[in-house]
Amino acid sequence: MTEATQLASAAGDQDPKVGLRAVGALRRLLEQLEAVQVRNARVRGWSWQEIAAELGVTRQAVHKKHGGVR
């Protein structure tokens, strides 16, 4: 079982302490994965608009969040 799978399982735990810790860890992992994929898309020549469309956010939002990362 991968770490992400274990965290996803723990996020549904009945114990709020366990569940909330897992949710926090998943949030941090998701942010890291998003940054990696945005960098990957930019290296491959994707526009901010294309990236935003795939993430379901506005171009401005994705640029504000990741604009300094290249």
C-alpha positions in Angstrom: 0.0 0.0 0.0 1.4 3.4 -0.9 1.7 6.3 1.5 -1.0 8.2 -0.3 -3.4 5.2 -0.1 -2.7 4.8 3.6 -3.3 8.6 4.1 -6.6 8.4 2.2 -7.7 5.5 4.3 -6.7 7.3 7.5 -8.6 10.4 6.4 -11.8 8.4 6.9 -10.9 7.2 10.3 -13.6 7.6 13.1 -11.0 9.2 15.3 -10.8 12.9 14.4 -7.2 13.2 15.5 -6.2 10.4 13.1 -8.5 11.7 10.3 -7.4 15.4 10.6 -3.7 14.5 10.6 -4.2 12.5 7.5 -6.1 15.3 5.8 -3.3 17.7 6.6 -0.7 15.3 5.2 -2.8 14.7 2.0 -3.1 18.5 1.5 0.6 18.9 1.7 1.2 16.0 -0.7 -1.4 17.4 -3.1 0.3 20.9 -3.1 3.7 19.2 -3.9 2.2 17.2 -6.7 0.4 20.2 -8.2 3.6 22.2 -8.2 5.5 19.4 -9.9 2.9 19.1 -12.6 2.6 22.8 -13.2 6.4 23.0 -13.6 6.2 20.0 -16.0 3.4 21.7 -18.0 5.3 25.0 -18.2 8.5 23.3 -19.3 6.5 21.7 -22.1 5.2 25.0 -23.2 1.7 25.0 -21.8 0.1 28.4 -21.2 -1.2 29.5 -17.9 -4.7 29.2 -19.4 -4.2 25.6 -20.4 -3.0 24.7 -17.0 -5.8 26.6 -15.3 -8.4 24.8 -17.4 -7.0 21.4 -16.4 -7.0 22.4 -12.7 -10.5 23.9 -12.9 -9.3 27.3 -11.7 -8.8 30.7 -13.3 -5.6 31.6 -15.2 -5.0 34.4 -12.7 -5.3 32.0 -9.7 -2.8 29.5 -11.1 -0.4 32.2 -12.2 -0.6 33.9 -8.7 0.1 30.5 -7.0 2.8 29.2 -9.3 4.0 32.2 -11.3 7.3 32.5 -9.6 8.1 28.8 -10.1 9.9 27.9 -13.3 
